[in-house]
Amino acid sequence: MNRTDGTALIKAGVIGHPIGHSKSPLIHGYWLKKYGIAGDYSRYDIAPENLARDVDHLIKEGIQGFNVTIPHKQTILKLCSELSPEAEKIGAVNTVIVRADGTLFGTNTDGFGFIHNIRDSVSNFDFSRKPAVILGAGGAARSIVCALIEQNCPKIIVCNRTKDKADALALEFGVSSADWDERHFLVRSAGLFINTTSLGMVGQPPLIIDLQDADPKLLVCDIVYVPLMTELLKQAQGTGLSVVTGMGMLLHQARPGFEAWFGQSPEVTDELRTLLSNAA
Ligand code: ATR
């Protein structure tokens, strides 16, 4: 795509079905404007049965790459000719880079987003100091388990309502699993506690947890970001614990894609956080 001044408009976007809810255009649109880049980041609604055809069409139109959301995060794997080690381990792709020859490189930046969100809030946080407890055993939990293994976390405990799923994830990644009811006790010796379930999200039931006996240095994270301050985080703060909200993970996971497509390493600013909070 060429503009009237002759310079090429760099194109990227996000594919999903439905796609109207995606916050990615807001994030990338903010960065394009901030850095004065002649680029376009659009939503592409692609039905599952049209994935291969429509992606091929986007490549032919000259797209540099795209983010991938539900329901394509797993099915896009087979269209990628190369995967990053993270995407391979997690079994899901959220960021695709179109290479010069038109082939696709798929990666997963959710773990990157998770780690950088924590580092943004607590710059000297030592992941290798104490065990981490993860509530939930879905896609988000998988990417966080992988990221924590990379950070040399000494023990990772996956605690899920459906124990079989926690067991399967723990077996696959060589970590530990626990019964759902154990969550109240696991916080006593943990350094990091992460909610990856939908509990506490607007319209969902609250997450019930007893934090009274938690290690005083426990860092409590929620990946839910609507509301930003979930009941879990409010309770943790009230108990004197440090907390990390979920929006930063969404913002930081977008950074590697933006850099790859538009050639600029973007910054997560307070202005961007406010923009997203107001749109949530
Ligand atoms: P994501 O990809 O965002 O991780 P997901 O794969 O749908 O989403 O996983 C949702 C997680 O929230 C699961 O771990 C789910 O627990 P189950 O495996 O038992 O379904 C958890 N979850 C959802 N509702 C829950 C509830 N009411 N109580 C406890 N856990 C819940």
Boltz pocket constraint, residues with backbone or C-beta under 6 A from the ligand:
constraints:
  - pocket:
      binder: B
      contacts: [[A, 135], [A, 136], [A, 137], [A, 138], [A, 139], [A, 140], [A, 141], [A, 160], [A, 161], [A, 162], [A, 165], [A, 196], [A, 197], [A, 198], [A, 199], [A, 205]]
      max_distance: 6.0
